[in-house]
Amino acid sequence: MEHKTSNRQKTIYLMIGSILLLLPGFFLAVSMGATKIGLTEIRNSIFAYSGSLSDMMIVGVRLPRAICALLTGGVLGITGAMMQGVTRNPIAEPSLLGISQGATLIVACLYAANMAVTTPRLIIAALLGAFLICIIIVGFTMRNPGNASITRLLLAGTALSSLFVSLTTIVGLLSNRSQMIAFWVSGGFREVTWTEVIVILGAAVPGFLLAWLLSGKINILSLGDDVAIGLGENPNRVRLVVMLLMIPLCAATVVVGRTIGFVGLIIPQSARLIVGEDYRRIIPCSFLMGAVLLTYADIAARMINTPYETPIGIFTAMIGVPFFLYMARKEKG
């Protein structure tokens, strides 16, 4: 009982700490840039919009960007947590298994086709790419859910990720859209608007609620298929439901933030180390911690080489690659 109480307290402290970090981070995301803006000016732009250049910059550019970074980080955190739970693999996450890259490849093909690139078409393209890769993953996890097949799943996912990045690069070269597609591959929120806010909000709110509702089943599945069956759960059905939920979530993150890796790896593992193995705690903590990470990463992407913008994927990779190597070494040992 004391152990459970301790984990509950750690969860509360972690969530409060994440919120306390998120609040100043959100303010900095809106105020900092090529032109620094004060709190009073931000408040006046939101509550007394006059249409001035400053108001348009805050309300039309910086505010939607800050919201998109926050929500995208949260969604990436919970998708990573769900994937690690259903595959029982601590180094599984959407970008490492090729889901994000698959969505990006279909989006690249859309650009290469010289079609009018609208938000609905981007959503459909990203959904199609994420769906195709999730079908492959579901096939792997349903056919042989043992530990050996999970290792092969990760290897196959890594190979698919590399393949899709290469194919995306080829599509960019052949279509003379290399610069545009390179922006998608490297990730970022440079051109987001309130339309993208609606997209990621429409994915984040129901996605979080459904992920939390599924957290009990993910807990059971993470104990192993035999245990899950003994407790009356159908492991394949749970995996299928979780993967189907991840398709629109991954598609939304690609449409809004492009390809951003390692957030779904770092955040759930960090949350697990603090609050324990219960996904009813890991999922909400992962959402908040992911939001914090990507909010500050986006600030760094804008400020480290101002007035130019650094791809946000560089910052997540700088943290994620060493973390991945550590986790892989730990699992091997």
SULVENKA-V193167 format. One record per residue. N is the residue number from 1. RES is the residue in one letter. SS is DSSP state (a for helix, b for strand, c for the rest). Layout:
N/RES/SS
N/RES/SS
This chain:
1/M/c
2/E/a
3/H/a
4/K/a
5/T/a
6/S/a
7/N/a
8/R/a
9/Q/a
10/K/a
11/T/a
12/I/a
13/Y/a
14/L/a
15/M/a
16/I/a
17/G/a
18/S/a
19/I/a
20/L/a
21/L/a
22/L/a
23/L/a
24/P/a
25/G/a
26/F/a
27/F/a
28/L/a
29/A/a
30/V/a
31/S/a
32/M/c
33/G/c
34/A/c
35/T/c
36/K/c
37/I/c
38/G/c
39/L/a
40/T/a
41/E/a
42/I/a
43/R/a
44/N/a
45/S/a
46/I/a
47/F/a
48/A/c
49/Y/c
50/S/c
51/G/c
52/S/c
53/L/a
54/S/a
55/D/a
56/M/a
57/M/a
58/I/a
59/V/a
60/G/a
61/V/a
62/R/a
63/L/a
64/P/a
65/R/a
66/A/a
67/I/a
68/C/a
69/A/a
70/L/a
71/L/a
72/T/a
73/G/a
74/G/a
75/V/a
76/L/a
77/G/a
78/I/a
79/T/a
80/G/a
81/A/a
82/M/a
83/M/a
84/Q/a
85/G/a
86/V/a
87/T/a
88/R/c
89/N/c
90/P/c
91/I/c
92/A/c
93/E/c
94/P/c
95/S/c
96/L/c
97/L/c
98/G/c
99/I/a
100/S/a
101/Q/a
102/G/a
103/A/a
104/T/a
105/L/a
106/I/a
107/V/a
108/A/a
109/C/a
110/L/a
111/Y/a
112/A/a
113/A/c
114/N/c
115/M/c
116/A/c
117/V/c
118/T/c
119/T/a
120/P/a
121/R/a
122/L/a
123/I/a
124/I/a
125/A/a
126/A/a
127/L/a
128/L/a
129/G/a
130/A/a
131/F/a
132/L/a
133/I/a
134/C/a
135/I/a
136/I/a
137/I/a
138/V/a
139/G/a
140/F/a
141/T/a
142/M/a
143/R/a
144/N/c
145/P/c
146/G/c
147/N/a
148/A/a
149/S/a
150/I/a
151/T/a
152/R/a
153/L/a
154/L/a
155/L/a
156/A/a
157/G/a
158/T/a
159/A/a
160/L/a
161/S/a
162/S/a
163/L/a
164/F/a
165/V/a
166/S/a
167/L/a
168/T/a
169/T/a
170/I/a
171/V/a
172/G/a
173/L/a
174/L/a
175/S/c
176/N/c
177/R/c
178/S/a
179/Q/a
180/M/a
181/I/a
182/A/a
183/F/a
184/W/a
185/V/a
186/S/a
187/G/c
188/G/c
189/F/c
190/R/c
191/E/c
192/V/c
193/T/c
194/W/a
195/T/a
196/E/a
197/V/a
198/I/a
199/V/a
200/I/a
201/L/a
202/G/a
203/A/a
204/A/a
205/V/a
206/P/a
207/G/a
208/F/a
209/L/a
210/L/a
211/A/a
212/W/a
213/L/a
214/L/a
215/S/a
216/G/a
217/K/a
218/I/a
219/N/a
220/I/a
221/L/a
222/S/c
223/L/c
224/G/c
225/D/a
226/D/a
227/V/a
228/A/a
229/I/a
230/G/a
231/L/c
232/G/c
233/E/c
234/N/c
235/P/a
236/N/a
237/R/a
238/V/a
239/R/a
240/L/a
241/V/a
242/V/a
243/M/a
244/L/a
245/L/a
246/M/a
247/I/a
248/P/a
249/L/a
250/C/a
251/A/a
252/A/a
253/T/a
254/V/a
255/V/a
256/V/a
257/G/a
258/R/c
259/T/c
260/I/c
261/G/c
262/F/c
263/V/a
264/G/a
265/L/a
266/I/a
267/I/a
268/P/a
269/Q/a
270/S/a
271/A/a
272/R/a
273/L/a
274/I/a
275/V/a
276/G/c
277/E/c
278/D/c
279/Y/a
280/R/a
281/R/a
282/I/a
283/I/a
284/P/a
285/C/a
286/S/a
287/F/a
288/L/a
289/M/a
290/G/a
291/A/a
292/V/a
293/L/a
294/L/a
295/T/a
296/Y/a
297/A/a
298/D/a
299/I/a
300/A/a
301/A/a
302/R/a
303/M/a
304/I/c
305/N/c
306/T/c
307/P/c
308/Y/c
309/E/c
310/T/c
311/P/c
312/I/a
313/G/a
314/I/a
315/F/a
316/T/a
317/A/a
318/M/a
319/I/a
320/G/a
321/V/a
322/P/a
323/F/a
324/F/a
325/L/a
326/Y/a
327/M/a
328/A/a
329/R/a
330/K/a
331/E/a
332/K/a
333/G/c
